[in-house]
Amino acid sequence: MNSLIENQIKTISIEGLYLVYKDATNRIGTHYAGGYPDQNYLAKQEAIISAVQEELKIRKQKGEM
């Protein structure tokens, strides 16, 4: 994934991370519903979801949640 996106995710509040997560999952859902999904687009959205989940795990381990 783009390192800029990964670095930006580290600066987002927990509430913001939730919104990013919801946005990415909604984009995947609507992309599938539109038919003929672009696998590159889906992979990028899945990478964003993964990065958000990883950041939340890190914050939980640090006791920030």
PDBQT receptor file of N, H, CA, C and O in Angstrom, charges set to zero:
ATOM      1  N   MET A   1       0.837  -1.167   0.000  1.00  0.00    +0.000 N 
ATOM      2  CA  MET A   1       0.000   0.000   0.000  1.00  0.00    +0.000 C 
ATOM      3  C   MET A   1       0.884   1.233   0.000  1.00  0.00    +0.000 C 
ATOM      4  O   MET A   1       2.051   1.189   0.389  1.00  0.00    +0.000 OA
ATOM      5  N   ASN A   2       0.312   2.305  -0.435  1.00  0.00    +0.000 N 
ATOM      6  H   ASN A   2      -0.636   2.340  -0.751  1.00  0.00    +0.000 HD
ATOM      7  CA  ASN A   2       0.996   3.578  -0.490  1.00  0.00    +0.000 C 
ATOM      8  C   ASN A   2       1.422   4.002   0.916  1.00  0.00    +0.000 C 
ATOM      9  O   ASN A   2       0.604   4.016   1.835  1.00  0.00    +0.000 OA
ATOM     10  N   SER A   3       2.706   4.347   1.083  1.00  0.00    +0.000 N 
ATOM     11  H   SER A   3       3.371   4.336   0.336  1.00  0.00    +0.000 HD
ATOM     12  CA  SER A   3       3.197   4.720   2.409  1.00  0.00    +0.000 C 
ATOM     13  C   SER A   3       2.544   6.003   2.912  1.00  0.00    +0.000 C 
ATOM     14  O   SER A   3       2.414   6.193   4.121  1.00  0.00    +0.000 OA
ATOM     15  N   LEU A   4       2.133   6.886   2.004  1.00  0.00    +0.000 N 
ATOM     16  H   LEU A   4       2.239   6.731   1.022  1.00  0.00    +0.000 HD
ATOM     17  CA  LEU A   4       1.435   8.107   2.418  1.00  0.00    +0.000 C 
ATOM     18  C   LEU A   4       0.133   7.749   3.126  1.00  0.00    +0.000 C 
ATOM     19  O   LEU A   4      -0.187   8.319   4.170  1.00  0.00    +0.000 OA
ATOM     20  N   ILE A   5      -0.610   6.815   2.566  1.00  0.00    +0.000 N 
ATOM     21  H   ILE A   5      -0.350   6.352   1.718  1.00  0.00    +0.000 HD
ATOM     22  CA  ILE A   5      -1.874   6.391   3.191  1.00  0.00    +0.000 C 
ATOM     23  C   ILE A   5      -1.587   5.750   4.544  1.00  0.00    +0.000 C 
ATOM     24  O   ILE A   5      -2.283   6.031   5.520  1.00  0.00    +0.000 OA
ATOM     25  N   GLU A   6      -0.581   4.901   4.613  1.00  0.00    +0.000 N 
ATOM     26  H   GLU A   6      -0.015   4.673   3.820  1.00  0.00    +0.000 HD
ATOM     27  CA  GLU A   6      -0.251   4.246   5.874  1.00  0.00    +0.000 C 
ATOM     28  C   GLU A   6       0.136   5.261   6.935  1.00  0.00    +0.000 C 
ATOM     29  O   GLU A   6      -0.256   5.120   8.093  1.00  0.00    +0.000 OA
ATOM     30  N   ASN A   7       0.897   6.280   6.562  1.00  0.00    +0.000 N 
ATOM     31  H   ASN A   7       1.216   6.395   5.621  1.00  0.00    +0.000 HD
ATOM     32  CA  ASN A   7       1.290   7.311   7.517  1.00  0.00    +0.000 C 
ATOM     33  C   ASN A   7       0.108   8.154   7.948  1.00  0.00    +0.000 C 
ATOM     34  O   ASN A   7       0.022   8.543   9.113  1.00  0.00    +0.000 OA
ATOM     35  N   GLN A   8      -0.801   8.442   7.039  1.00  0.00    +0.000 N 
ATOM     36  H   GLN A   8      -0.731   8.126   6.093  1.00  0.00    +0.000 HD
ATOM     37  CA  GLN A   8      -1.975   9.229   7.382  1.00  0.00    +0.000 C 
ATOM     38  C   GLN A   8      -2.891   8.469   8.339  1.00  0.00    +0.000 C 
ATOM     39  O   GLN A   8      -3.489   9.067   9.234  1.00  0.00    +0.000 OA
ATOM     40  N   ILE A   9      -3.000   7.177   8.156  1.00  0.00    +0.000 N 
ATOM     41  H   ILE A   9      -2.515   6.691   7.429  1.00  0.00    +0.000 HD
ATOM     42  CA  ILE A   9      -3.853   6.365   9.026  1.00  0.00    +0.000 C 
ATOM     43  C   ILE A   9      -3.376   6.459  10.473  1.00  0.00    +0.000 C 
ATOM     44  O   ILE A   9      -4.186   6.419  11.399  1.00  0.00    +0.000 OA
ATOM     45  N   LYS A  10      -2.073   6.584  10.668  1.00  0.00    +0.000 N 
ATOM     46  H   LYS A  10      -1.415   6.617   9.916  1.00  0.00    +0.000 HD
ATOM     47  CA  LYS A  10      -1.522   6.674  12.019  1.00  0.00    +0.000 C 
ATOM     48  C   LYS A  10      -1.936   7.953  12.736  1.00  0.00    +0.000 C 
ATOM     49  O   LYS A  10      -1.887   8.012  13.964  1.00  0.00    +0.000 OA
ATOM     50  N   THR A  11      -2.341   8.971  11.993  1.00  0.00    +0.000 N 
ATOM     51  H   THR A  11      -2.381   8.922  10.995  1.00  0.00    +0.000 HD
ATOM     52  CA  THR A  11      -2.680  10.257  12.598  1.00  0.00    +0.000 C 
ATOM     53  C   THR A  11      -4.180  10.455  12.792  1.00  0.00    +0.000 C 
ATOM     54  O   THR A  11      -4.597  11.457  13.372  1.00  0.00    +0.000 OA
ATOM     55  N   ILE A  12      -4.979   9.535  12.324  1.00  0.00    +0.000 N 
ATOM     56  H   ILE A  12      -4.640   8.721  11.852  1.00  0.00    +0.000 HD
ATOM     57  CA  ILE A  12      -6.437   9.677  12.382  1.00  0.00    +0.000 C 
ATOM     58  C   ILE A  12      -6.950   9.227  13.754  1.00  0.00    +0.000 C 
ATOM     59  O   ILE A  12      -6.444   8.264  14.330  1.00  0.00    +0.000 OA
ATOM     60  N   SER A  13      -7.947   9.927  14.261  1.00  0.00    +0.000 N 
ATOM     61  H   SER A  13      -8.358  10.709  13.793  1.00  0.00    +0.000 HD
ATOM     62  CA  SER A  13      -8.569   9.545  15.533  1.00  0.00    +0.000 C 
ATOM     63  C   SER A  13      -9.246   8.187  15.384  1.00  0.00    +0.000 C 
ATOM     64  O   SER A  13      -9.454   7.693  14.276  1.00  0.00    +0.000 OA
ATOM     65  N   ILE A  14      -9.578   7.604  16.514  1.00  0.00    +0.000 N 
ATOM     66  H   ILE A  14      -9.408   8.005  17.415  1.00  0.00    +0.000 HD
ATOM     67  CA  ILE A  14     -10.259   6.309  16.499  1.00  0.00    +0.000 C 
ATOM     68  C   ILE A  14     -11.599   6.425  15.782  1.00  0.00    +0.000 C 
ATOM     69  O   ILE A  14     -11.978   5.538  15.017  1.00  0.00    +0.000 OA
ATOM     70  N   GLU A  15     -12.311   7.513  16.029  1.00  0.00    +0.000 N 
ATOM     71  H   GLU A  15     -12.003   8.234  16.650  1.00  0.00    +0.000 HD
ATOM     72  CA  GLU A  15     -13.588   7.731  15.350  1.00  0.00    +0.000 C 
ATOM     73  C   GLU A  15     -13.374   7.855  13.842  1.00  0.00    +0.000 C 
ATOM     74  O   GLU A  15     -14.155   7.332  13.047  1.00  0.00    +0.000 OA
ATOM     75  N   GLY A  16     -12.314   8.548  13.465  1.00  0.00    +0.000 N 
ATOM     76  H   GLY A  16     -11.680   8.973  14.111  1.00  0.00    +0.000 HD
ATOM     77  CA  GLY A  16     -11.992   8.705  12.051  1.00  0.00    +0.000 C 
ATOM     78  C   GLY A  16     -11.626   7.384  11.408  1.00  0.00    +0.000 C 
ATOM     79  O   GLY A  16     -11.983   7.126  10.258  1.00  0.00    +0.000 OA
ATOM     80  N   LEU A  17     -10.907   6.539  12.152  1.00  0.00    +0.000 N 
ATOM     81  H   LEU A  17     -10.617   6.748  13.086  1.00  0.00    +0.000 HD
ATOM     82  CA  LEU A  17     -10.561   5.226  11.630  1.00  0.00    +0.000 C 
ATOM     83  C   LEU A  17     -11.816   4.398  11.373  1.00  0.00    +0.000 C 
ATOM     84  O   LEU A  17     -11.897   3.668  10.385  1.00  0.00    +0.000 OA
ATOM     85  N   TYR A  18     -12.786   4.517  12.265  1.00  0.00    +0.000 N 
ATOM     86  H   TYR A  18     -12.720   5.109  13.068  1.00  0.00    +0.000 HD
ATOM     87  CA  TYR A  18     -14.045   3.810  12.068  1.00  0.00    +0.000 C 
ATOM     88  C   TYR A  18     -14.712   4.279  10.774  1.00  0.00    +0.000 C 
ATOM     89  O   TYR A  18     -15.222   3.465  10.005  1.00  0.00    +0.000 OA
ATOM     90  N   LEU A  19     -14.706   5.588  10.538  1.00  0.00    +0.000 N 
ATOM     91  H   LEU A  19     -14.291   6.249  11.163  1.00  0.00    +0.000 HD
ATOM     92  CA  LEU A  19     -15.324   6.122   9.329  1.00  0.00    +0.000 C 
ATOM     93  C   LEU A  19     -14.586   5.674   8.070  1.00  0.00    +0.000 C 
ATOM     94  O   LEU A  19     -15.216   5.367   7.058  1.00  0.00    +0.000 OA
ATOM     95  N   VAL A  20     -13.269   5.635   8.127  1.00  0.00    +0.000 N 
ATOM     96  H   VAL A  20     -12.757   5.884   8.950  1.00  0.00    +0.000 HD
ATOM     97  CA  VAL A  20     -12.480   5.161   6.983  1.00  0.00    +0.000 C 
ATOM     98  C   VAL A  20     -12.800   3.694   6.707  1.00  0.00    +0.000 C 
ATOM     99  O   VAL A  20     -12.967   3.287   5.557  1.00  0.00    +0.000 OA
ATOM    100  N   TYR A  21     -12.882   2.911   7.780  1.00  0.00    +0.000 N 
ATOM    101  H   TYR A  21     -12.746   3.242   8.714  1.00  0.00    +0.000 HD
ATOM    102  CA  TYR A  21     -13.210   1.486   7.653  1.00  0.00    +0.000 C 
ATOM    103  C   TYR A  21     -14.585   1.300   7.004  1.00  0.00    +0.000 C 
ATOM    104  O   TYR A  21     -14.746   0.514   6.071  1.00  0.00    +0.000 OA
ATOM    105  N   LYS A  22     -15.571   2.040   7.519  1.00  0.00    +0.000 N 
ATOM    106  H   LYS A  22     -15.440   2.678   8.277  1.00  0.00    +0.000 HD
ATOM    107  CA  LYS A  22     -16.927   1.935   6.968  1.00  0.00    +0.000 C 
ATOM    108  C   LYS A  22     -16.963   2.373   5.508  1.00  0.00    +0.000 C 
ATOM    109  O   LYS A  22     -17.634   1.746   4.688  1.00  0.00    +0.000 OA
ATOM    110  N   ASP A  23     -16.252   3.433   5.183  1.00  0.00    +0.000 N 
ATOM    111  H   ASP A  23     -15.707   3.942   5.849  1.00  0.00    +0.000 HD
ATOM    112  CA  ASP A  23     -16.218   3.922   3.807  1.00  0.00    +0.000 C 
ATOM    113  C   ASP A  23     -15.636   2.863   2.873  1.00  0.00    +0.000 C 
ATOM    114  O   ASP A  23     -16.187   2.604   1.803  1.00  0.00    +0.000 OA
ATOM    115  N   ALA A  24     -14.526   2.254   3.277  1.00  0.00    +0.000 N 
ATOM    116  H   ALA A  24     -14.079   2.465   4.146  1.00  0.00    +0.000 HD
ATOM    117  CA  ALA A  24     -13.891   1.245   2.426  1.00  0.00    +0.000 C 
ATOM    118  C   ALA A  24     -14.797   0.028   2.244  1.00  0.00    +0.000 C 
ATOM    119  O   ALA A  24     -14.902  -0.505   1.140  1.00  0.00    +0.000 OA
ATOM    120  N   THR A  25     -15.451  -0.414   3.320  1.00  0.00    +0.000 N 
ATOM    121  H   THR A  25     -15.365   0.019   4.217  1.00  0.00    +0.000 HD
ATOM    122  CA  THR A  25     -16.336  -1.570   3.179  1.00  0.00    +0.000 C 
ATOM    123  C   THR A  25     -17.548  -1.230   2.308  1.00  0.00    +0.000 C 
ATOM    124  O   THR A  25     -17.998  -2.059   1.518  1.00  0.00    +0.000 OA
ATOM    125  N   ASN A  26     -18.067  -0.027   2.452  1.00  0.00    +0.000 N 
ATOM    126  H   ASN A  26     -17.702   0.647   3.095  1.00  0.00    +0.000 HD
ATOM    127  CA  ASN A  26     -19.190   0.383   1.602  1.00  0.00    +0.000 C 
ATOM    128  C   ASN A  26     -18.774   0.480   0.139  1.00  0.00    +0.000 C 
ATOM    129  O   ASN A  26     -19.540   0.112  -0.752  1.00  0.00    +0.000 OA
ATOM    130  N   ARG A  27     -17.574   0.968  -0.110  1.00  0.00    +0.000 N 
ATOM    131  H   ARG A  27     -16.952   1.267   0.613  1.00  0.00    +0.000 HD
ATOM    132  CA  ARG A  27     -17.094   1.071  -1.491  1.00  0.00    +0.000 C 
ATOM    133  C   ARG A  27     -16.967  -0.311  -2.126  1.00  0.00    +0.000 C 
ATOM    134  O   ARG A  27     -17.294  -0.496  -3.298  1.00  0.00    +0.000 OA
ATOM    135  N   ILE A  28     -16.491  -1.276  -1.344  1.00  0.00    +0.000 N 
ATOM    136  H   ILE A  28     -16.226  -1.126  -0.392  1.00  0.00    +0.000 HD
ATOM    137  CA  ILE A  28     -16.382  -2.644  -1.858  1.00  0.00    +0.000 C 
ATOM    138  C   ILE A  28     -17.779  -3.166  -2.199  1.00  0.00    +0.000 C 
ATOM    139  O   ILE A  28     -17.995  -3.733  -3.271  1.00  0.00    +0.000 OA
ATOM    140  N   GLY A  29     -18.719  -2.970  -1.283  1.00  0.00    +0.000 N 
ATOM    141  H   GLY A  29     -18.544  -2.510  -0.413  1.00  0.00    +0.000 HD
ATOM    142  CA  GLY A  29     -20.076  -3.462  -1.501  1.00  0.00    +0.000 C 
ATOM    143  C   GLY A  29     -20.734  -2.848  -2.721  1.00  0.00    +0.000 C 
ATOM    144  O   GLY A  29     -21.340  -3.564  -3.518  1.00  0.00    +0.000 OA
ATOM    145  N   THR A  30     -20.629  -1.541  -2.884  1.00  0.00    +0.000 N 
ATOM    146  H   THR A  30     -20.137  -0.959  -2.237  1.00  0.00    +0.000 HD
ATOM    147  CA  THR A  30     -21.269  -0.894  -4.028  1.00  0.00    +0.000 C 
ATOM    148  C   THR A  30     -20.540  -1.229  -5.322  1.00  0.00    +0.000 C 
ATOM    149  O   THR A  30     -21.150  -1.267  -6.390  1.00  0.00    +0.000 OA
ATOM    150  N   HIS A  31     -19.235  -1.473  -5.228  1.00  0.00    +0.000 N 
ATOM    151  H   HIS A  31     -18.739  -1.442  -4.360  1.00  0.00    +0.000 HD
ATOM    152  CA  HIS A  31     -18.482  -1.824  -6.430  1.00  0.00    +0.000 C 
ATOM    153  C   HIS A  31     -18.919  -3.199  -6.945  1.00  0.00    +0.000 C 
ATOM    154  O   HIS A  31     -19.079  -3.402  -8.148  1.00  0.00    +0.000 OA
ATOM    155  N   TYR A  32     -19.108  -4.132  -6.017  1.00  0.00    +0.000 N 
ATOM    156  H   TYR A  32     -18.978  -3.968  -5.040  1.00  0.00    +0.000 HD
ATOM    157  CA  TYR A  32     -19.606  -5.453  -6.408  1.00  0.00    +0.000 C 
ATOM    158  C   TYR A  32     -21.014  -5.360  -6.971  1.00  0.00    +0.000 C 
ATOM    159  O   TYR A  32     -21.340  -6.024  -7.955  1.00  0.00    +0.000 OA
ATOM    160  N   ALA A  33     -21.842  -4.545  -6.352  1.00  0.00    +0.000 N 
ATOM    161  H   ALA A  33     -21.577  -4.007  -5.552  1.00  0.00    +0.000 HD
ATOM    162  CA  ALA A  33     -23.236  -4.418  -6.781  1.00  0.00    +0.000 C 
ATOM    163  C   ALA A  33     -23.342  -3.828  -8.186  1.00  0.00    +0.000 C 
ATOM    164  O   ALA A  33     -24.301  -4.103  -8.906  1.00  0.00    +0.000 OA
ATOM    165  N   GLY A  34     -22.366  -3.026  -8.570  1.00  0.00    +0.000 N 
ATOM    166  H   GLY A  34     -21.587  -2.803  -7.985  1.00  0.00    +0.000 HD
ATOM    167  CA  GLY A  34     -22.383  -2.410  -9.889  1.00  0.00    +0.000 C 
ATOM    168  C   GLY A  34     -22.049  -3.386 -11.003  1.00  0.00    +0.000 C 
ATOM    169  O   GLY A  34     -22.267  -3.084 -12.177  1.00  0.00    +0.000 OA
ATOM    170  N   GLY A  35     -21.525  -4.547 -10.653  1.00  0.00    +0.000 N 
ATOM    171  H   GLY A  35     -21.349  -4.792  -9.699  1.00  0.00    +0.000 HD
ATOM    172  CA  GLY A  35     -21.162  -5.556 -11.647  1.00  0.00    +0.000 C 
ATOM    173  C   GLY A  35     -19.763  -5.338 -12.185  1.00  0.00    +0.000 C 
ATOM    174  O   GLY A  35     -19.259  -4.215 -12.161  1.00  0.00    +0.000 OA
ATOM    175  N   TYR A  36     -19.138  -6.377 -12.662  1.00  0.00    +0.000 N 
ATOM    176  H   TYR A  36     -19.547  -7.289 -12.681  1.00  0.00    +0.000 HD
ATOM    177  CA  TYR A  36     -17.798  -6.352 -13.230  1.00  0.00    +0.000 C 
ATOM    178  C   TYR A  36     -16.795  -5.608 -12.345  1.00  0.00    +0.000 C 
ATOM    179  O   TYR A  36     -16.218  -4.609 -12.775  1.00  0.00    +0.000 OA
ATOM    180  N   PRO A  37     -16.583  -6.079 -11.126  1.00  0.00    +0.000 N 
ATOM    181  CA  PRO A  37     -15.702  -5.363 -10.203  1.00  0.00    +0.000 C 
ATOM    182  C   PRO A  37     -14.247  -5.332 -10.685  1.00  0.00    +0.000 C 
ATOM    183  O   PRO A  37     -13.730  -6.311 -11.221  1.00  0.00    +0.000 OA
ATOM    184  N   ASP A  38     -13.620  -4.202 -10.482  1.00  0.00    +0.000 N 
ATOM    185  H   ASP A  38     -14.040  -3.406 -10.047  1.00  0.00    +0.000 HD
ATOM    186  CA  ASP A  38     -12.204  -4.007 -10.802  1.00  0.00    +0.000 C 
ATOM    187  C   ASP A  38     -11.384  -4.555  -9.634  1.00  0.00    +0.000 C 
ATOM    188  O   ASP A  38     -11.444  -4.022  -8.526  1.00  0.00    +0.000 OA
ATOM    189  N   GLN A  39     -10.635  -5.596  -9.878  1.00  0.00    +0.000 N 
ATOM    190  H   GLN A  39     -10.587  -6.029 -10.778  1.00  0.00    +0.000 HD
ATOM    191  CA  GLN A  39      -9.882  -6.261  -8.814  1.00  0.00    +0.000 C 
ATOM    192  C   GLN A  39      -8.818  -5.353  -8.198  1.00  0.00    +0.000 C 
ATOM    193  O   GLN A  39      -8.534  -5.467  -7.006  1.00  0.00    +0.000 OA
ATOM    194  N   ASN A  40      -8.234  -4.466  -8.978  1.00  0.00    +0.000 N 
ATOM    195  H   ASN A  40      -8.466  -4.374  -9.946  1.00  0.00    +0.000 HD
ATOM    196  CA  ASN A  40      -7.240  -3.539  -8.432  1.00  0.00    +0.000 C 
ATOM    197  C   ASN A  40      -7.883  -2.574  -7.439  1.00  0.00    +0.000 C 
ATOM    198  O   ASN A  40      -7.318  -2.293  -6.382  1.00  0.00    +0.000 OA
ATOM    199  N   TYR A  41      -9.048  -2.077  -7.781  1.00  0.00    +0.000 N 
ATOM    200  H   TYR A  41      -9.506  -2.305  -8.640  1.00  0.00    +0.000 HD
ATOM    201  CA  TYR A  41      -9.781  -1.178  -6.891  1.00  0.00    +0.000 C 
ATOM    202  C   TYR A  41     -10.148  -1.895  -5.599  1.00  0.00    +0.000 C 
ATOM    203  O   TYR A  41      -9.980  -1.356  -4.506  1.00  0.00    +0.000 OA
ATOM    204  N   LEU A  42     -10.647  -3.111  -5.740  1.00  0.00    +0.000 N 
ATOM    205  H   LEU A  42     -10.783  -3.549  -6.628  1.00  0.00    +0.000 HD
ATOM    206  CA  LEU A  42     -11.019  -3.885  -4.555  1.00  0.00    +0.000 C 
ATOM    207  C   LEU A  42      -9.812  -4.176  -3.677  1.00  0.00    +0.000 C 
ATOM    208  O   LEU A  42      -9.906  -4.118  -2.451  1.00  0.00    +0.000 OA
ATOM    209  N   ALA A  43      -8.683  -4.487  -4.295  1.00  0.00    +0.000 N 
ATOM    210  H   ALA A  43      -8.607  -4.534  -5.291  1.00  0.00    +0.000 HD
ATOM    211  CA  ALA A  43      -7.463  -4.760  -3.535  1.00  0.00    +0.000 C 
ATOM    212  C   ALA A  43      -7.024  -3.523  -2.752  1.00  0.00    +0.000 C 
ATOM    213  O   ALA A  43      -6.559  -3.643  -1.618  1.00  0.00    +0.000 OA
ATOM    214  N   LYS A  44      -7.166  -2.342  -3.345  1.00  0.00    +0.000 N 
ATOM    215  H   LYS A  44      -7.544  -2.245  -4.266  1.00  0.00    +0.000 HD
ATOM    216  CA  LYS A  44      -6.788  -1.114  -2.650  1.00  0.00    +0.000 C 
ATOM    217  C   LYS A  44      -7.695  -0.873  -1.448  1.00  0.00    +0.000 C 
ATOM    218  O   LYS A  44      -7.215  -0.504  -0.376  1.00  0.00    +0.000 OA
ATOM    219  N   GLN A  45      -8.993  -1.077  -1.616  1.00  0.00    +0.000 N 
ATOM    220  H   GLN A  45      -9.382  -1.377  -2.487  1.00  0.00    +0.000 HD
ATOM    221  CA  GLN A  45      -9.927  -0.893  -0.505  1.00  0.00    +0.000 C 
ATOM    222  C   GLN A  45      -9.666  -1.921   0.600  1.00  0.00    +0.000 C 
ATOM    223  O   GLN A  45      -9.743  -1.596   1.785  1.00  0.00    +0.000 OA
ATOM    224  N   GLU A  46      -9.361  -3.148   0.210  1.00  0.00    +0.000 N 
ATOM    225  H   GLU A  46      -9.299  -3.411  -0.753  1.00  0.00    +0.000 HD
ATOM    226  CA  GLU A  46      -9.041  -4.180   1.195  1.00  0.00    +0.000 C 
ATOM    227  C   GLU A  46      -7.751  -3.858   1.931  1.00  0.00    +0.000 C 
ATOM    228  O   GLU A  46      -7.630  -4.158   3.119  1.00  0.00    +0.000 OA
ATOM    229  N   ALA A  47      -6.788  -3.255   1.252  1.00  0.00    +0.000 N 
ATOM    230  H   ALA A  47      -6.887  -3.012   0.287  1.00  0.00    +0.000 HD
ATOM    231  CA  ALA A  47      -5.542  -2.853   1.893  1.00  0.00    +0.000 C 
ATOM    232  C   ALA A  47      -5.792  -1.736   2.907  1.00  0.00    +0.000 C 
ATOM    233  O   ALA A  47      -5.168  -1.706   3.968  1.00  0.00    +0.000 OA
ATOM    234  N   ILE A  48      -6.696  -0.827   2.583  1.00  0.00    +0.000 N 
ATOM    235  H   ILE A  48      -7.203  -0.851   1.721  1.00  0.00    +0.000 HD
ATOM    236  CA  ILE A  48      -7.050   0.235   3.522  1.00  0.00    +0.000 C 
ATOM    237  C   ILE A  48      -7.693  -0.362   4.764  1.00  0.00    +0.000 C 
ATOM    238  O   ILE A  48      -7.361   0.025   5.884  1.00  0.00    +0.000 OA
ATOM    239  N   ILE A  49      -8.604  -1.297   4.571  1.00  0.00    +0.000 N 
ATOM    240  H   ILE A  49      -8.873  -1.611   3.661  1.00  0.00    +0.000 HD
ATOM    241  CA  ILE A  49      -9.249  -1.969   5.704  1.00  0.00    +0.000 C 
ATOM    242  C   ILE A  49      -8.204  -2.663   6.570  1.00  0.00    +0.000 C 
ATOM    243  O   ILE A  49      -8.240  -2.560   7.796  1.00  0.00    +0.000 OA
ATOM    244  N   SER A  50      -7.293  -3.355   5.945  1.00  0.00    +0.000 N 
ATOM    245  H   SER A  50      -7.264  -3.439   4.949  1.00  0.00    +0.000 HD
ATOM    246  CA  SER A  50      -6.244  -4.061   6.668  1.00  0.00    +0.000 C 
ATOM    247  C   SER A  50      -5.361  -3.092   7.458  1.00  0.00    +0.000 C 
ATOM    248  O   SER A  50      -5.009  -3.367   8.605  1.00  0.00    +0.000 OA
ATOM    249  N   ALA A  51      -5.007  -1.967   6.850  1.00  0.00    +0.000 N 
ATOM    250  H   ALA A  51      -5.294  -1.744   5.919  1.00  0.00    +0.000 HD
ATOM    251  CA  ALA A  51      -4.170  -0.969   7.521  1.00  0.00    +0.000 C 
ATOM    252  C   ALA A  51      -4.898  -0.365   8.719  1.00  0.00    +0.000 C 
ATOM    253  O   ALA A  51      -4.288  -0.125   9.761  1.00  0.00    +0.000 OA
ATOM    254  N   VAL A  52      -6.187  -0.123   8.574  1.00  0.00    +0.000 N 
ATOM    255  H   VAL A  52      -6.682  -0.318   7.727  1.00  0.00    +0.000 HD
ATOM    256  CA  VAL A  52      -6.979   0.415   9.685  1.00  0.00    +0.000 C 
ATOM    257  C   VAL A  52      -7.029  -0.608  10.820  1.00  0.00    +0.000 C 
ATOM    258  O   VAL A  52      -6.846  -0.254  11.984  1.00  0.00    +0.000 OA
ATOM    259  N   GLN A  53      -7.273  -1.856  10.488  1.00  0.00    +0.000 N 
ATOM    260  H   GLN A  53      -7.422  -2.144   9.542  1.00  0.00    +0.000 HD
ATOM    261  CA  GLN A  53      -7.332  -2.901  11.507  1.00  0.00    +0.000 C 
ATOM    262  C   GLN A  53      -6.000  -3.029  12.233  1.00  0.00    +0.000 C 
ATOM    263  O   GLN A  53      -5.966  -3.189  13.453  1.00  0.00    +0.000 OA
ATOM    264  N   GLU A  54      -4.911  -2.960  11.489  1.00  0.00    +0.000 N 
ATOM    265  H   GLU A  54      -4.938  -2.831  10.498  1.00  0.00    +0.000 HD
ATOM    266  CA  GLU A  54      -3.577  -3.062  12.091  1.00  0.00    +0.000 C 
ATOM    267  C   GLU A  54      -3.319  -1.878  13.023  1.00  0.00    +0.000 C 
ATOM    268  O   GLU A  54      -2.780  -2.053  14.116  1.00  0.00    +0.000 OA
ATOM    269  N   GLU A  55      -3.697  -0.693  12.599  1.00  0.00    +0.000 N 
ATOM    270  H   GLU A  55      -4.135  -0.551  11.711  1.00  0.00    +0.000 HD
ATOM    271  CA  GLU A  55      -3.517   0.490  13.438  1.00  0.00    +0.000 C 
ATOM    272  C   GLU A  55      -4.336   0.384  14.724  1.00  0.00    +0.000 C 
ATOM    273  O   GLU A  55      -3.866   0.769  15.794  1.00  0.00    +0.000 OA
ATOM    274  N   LEU A  56      -5.546  -0.130  14.620  1.00  0.00    +0.000 N 
ATOM    275  H   LEU A  56      -5.927  -0.443  13.751  1.00  0.00    +0.000 HD
ATOM    276  CA  LEU A  56      -6.365  -0.312  15.818  1.00  0.00    +0.000 C 
ATOM    277  C   LEU A  56      -5.743  -1.327  16.772  1.00  0.00    +0.000 C 
ATOM    278  O   LEU A  56      -5.799  -1.145  17.988  1.00  0.00    +0.000 OA
ATOM    279  N   LYS A  57      -5.153  -2.389  16.237  1.00  0.00    +0.000 N 
ATOM    280  H   LYS A  57      -5.107  -2.537  15.250  1.00  0.00    +0.000 HD
ATOM    281  CA  LYS A  57      -4.467  -3.382  17.082  1.00  0.00    +0.000 C 
ATOM    282  C   LYS A  57      -3.299  -2.739  17.810  1.00  0.00    +0.000 C 
ATOM    283  O   LYS A  57      -3.102  -2.971  19.003  1.00  0.00    +0.000 OA
ATOM    284  N   ILE A  58      -2.527  -1.934  17.096  1.00  0.00    +0.000 N 
ATOM    285  H   ILE A  58      -2.688  -1.745  16.127  1.00  0.00    +0.000 HD
ATOM    286  CA  ILE A  58      -1.377  -1.254  17.694  1.00  0.00    +0.000 C 
ATOM    287  C   ILE A  58      -1.834  -0.331  18.819  1.00  0.00    +0.000 C 
ATOM    288  O   ILE A  58      -1.244  -0.323  19.900  1.00  0.00    +0.000 OA
ATOM    289  N   ARG A  59      -2.869   0.433  18.568  1.00  0.00    +0.000 N 
ATOM    290  H   ARG A  59      -3.349   0.426  17.691  1.00  0.00    +0.000 HD
ATOM    291  CA  ARG A  59      -3.373   1.366  19.577  1.00  0.00    +0.000 C 
ATOM    292  C   ARG A  59      -3.921   0.625  20.794  1.00  0.00    +0.000 C 
ATOM    293  O   ARG A  59      -3.771   1.084  21.926  1.00  0.00    +0.000 OA
ATOM    294  N   LYS A  60      -4.551  -0.513  20.558  1.00  0.00    +0.000 N 
ATOM    295  H   LYS A  60      -4.672  -0.886  19.638  1.00  0.00    +0.000 HD
ATOM    296  CA  LYS A  60      -5.068  -1.301  21.671  1.00  0.00    +0.000 C 
ATOM    297  C   LYS A  60      -3.927  -1.822  22.526  1.00  0.00    +0.000 C 
ATOM    298  O   LYS A  60      -4.011  -1.796  23.754  1.00  0.00    +0.000 OA
ATOM    299  N   GLN A  61      -2.852  -2.300  21.886  1.00  0.00    +0.000 N 
ATOM    300  H   GLN A  61      -2.784  -2.321  20.889  1.00  0.00    +0.000 HD
ATOM    301  CA  GLN A  61      -1.691  -2.800  22.608  1.00  0.00    +0.000 C 
ATOM    302  C   GLN A  61      -1.020  -1.697  23.421  1.00  0.00    +0.000 C 
ATOM    303  O   GLN A  61      -0.477  -1.954  24.495  1.00  0.00    +0.000 OA
ATOM    304  N   LYS A  62      -1.058  -0.474  22.908  1.00  0.00    +0.000 N 
ATOM    305  H   LYS A  62      -1.499  -0.265  22.035  1.00  0.00    +0.000 HD
ATOM    306  CA  LYS A  62      -0.465   0.665  23.614  1.00  0.00    +0.000 C 
ATOM    307  C   LYS A  62      -1.385   1.201  24.712  1.00  0.00    +0.000 C 
ATOM    308  O   LYS A  62      -0.986   2.054  25.505  1.00  0.00    +0.000 OA
ATOM    309  N   GLY A  63      -2.610   0.695  24.749  1.00  0.00    +0.000 N 
ATOM    310  H   GLY A  63      -2.934   0.002  24.105  1.00  0.00    +0.000 HD
ATOM    311  CA  GLY A  63      -3.572   1.144  25.750  1.00  0.00    +0.000 C 
ATOM    312  C   GLY A  63      -4.249   2.452  25.388  1.00  0.00    +0.000 C 
ATOM    313  O   GLY A  63      -4.765   3.144  26.266  1.00  0.00    +0.000 OA
ATOM    314  N   GLU A  64      -4.256   2.796  24.130  1.00  0.00    +0.000 N 
ATOM    315  H   GLU A  64      -3.837   2.234  23.417  1.00  0.00    +0.000 HD
ATOM    316  CA  GLU A  64      -4.868   4.046  23.688  1.00  0.00    +0.000 C 
ATOM    317  C   GLU A  64      -6.362   3.897  23.429  1.00  0.00    +0.000 C 
ATOM    318  O   GLU A  64      -7.043   4.866  23.094  1.00  0.00    +0.000 OA
ATOM    319  N   MET A  65      -6.855   2.698  23.583  1.00  0.00    +0.000 N 
ATOM    320  H   MET A  65      -6.302   1.911  23.855  1.00  0.00    +0.000 HD
ATOM    321  CA  MET A  65      -8.291   2.465  23.331  1.00  0.00    +0.000 C 
ATOM    322  C   MET A  65      -8.955   2.028  24.613  1.00  0.00    +0.000 C 
ATOM    323  O   MET A  65     -10.160   1.778  24.630  1.00  0.00    +0.000 OA
TER     324      MET A  65
